[in-house]
Amino acid sequence: MTDRVTPDVSLEAFAKVNRSLRVLGTRADGYHELDTLFQTIDLSDRLTFEPADELSFSCDDGRLPTDDSNLVVKSARLLAREAGRSAAARIRLEKRIPFGAGLGGGSADAAAALVGLSTLWGLSLRPEELAPLAARVGSDVPFFLVGGTARGTGRGERIEPLPDAPAAALLLLLPPFPLATPEVFRALGAPSLTPSEAASNLRAPVSGELWGGNDLEEAAESLEPRLRGLREALSKVGAMSARLSGSGSTVFGVFADLSAADAAASRLDLPAEVGRRVVPTLSRAEFQRRAFPSG
Ligand code: C5P
């Protein structure tokens, strides 16, 4: 029992797209060596953390597992173990970011869980201190402690924050089918890489490209040929660039501003089963103000 009331913590967990994604090859540990540019977008889940005697986790979307396989639960257990305390908290997730979509929803939730529980438990760990734990939860998770525009190398977990790229509006096309990241990487059949090859490939950075290619696109389209039509549909309505995000299944088109993206969305000729969503990109400062309101 504590004699003071700990206030609940409520956080927004923002999604990402990949501005570009290069796969340099397969590593000895089975992962792929990547060089990618992440970008935060204004689409978020909400997580609430309350004091409790034990760990419980619930989600308003019944399709999501809430057992130990969920990255939120993994994050809670890992942080508790590292802090030498019990993982006691009641965690609720309001899911808005589609899953299996390449938008990093599960990873964003995991990062928010590390930040939220660090606050709830009075650990006051800074994002830099949480980053090594985030990398153990998943390759993408460290980016969601930084936000804005950032380069990811290694498994994607080594994050270099970059100056914000110019703001843009994205038209997201959300197919009715998810894609599993390991399957997409497997379908790619990338050759294995020696550490020195990885280092030399990295000398040609992707950071000059505002919206570049995605090496996973062909593999994802081989698993789900319907994806190709979505990119074509975006190009037809005037997208400056039309790409798969991460390992999919989201395909997004880039527009100068929200009104251009809205107008394009209204001209799309696609089946109703394909969801559409117009979202602006978020700068790092906006991300940090909204994702970490007290920090
Ligand atoms: O690190 P994380 O658990 O998020 O990765 C999920 C899966 O995605 C891995 O098990 C692996 O199959 C694939 N992956 C990969 N190379 C990366 C990141 C992920 O092969 N750099």
Boltz pocket constraint, residues with backbone or C-beta under 6 A from the ligand:
constraints:
  - pocket:
      binder: B
      contacts: [[A, 30], [A, 31], [A, 32], [A, 33], [A, 34], [A, 135], [A, 137], [A, 138], [A, 139], [A, 140], [A, 154], [A, 155], [A, 156], [A, 181], [A, 182], [A, 183], [A, 185]]
      max_distance: 6.0
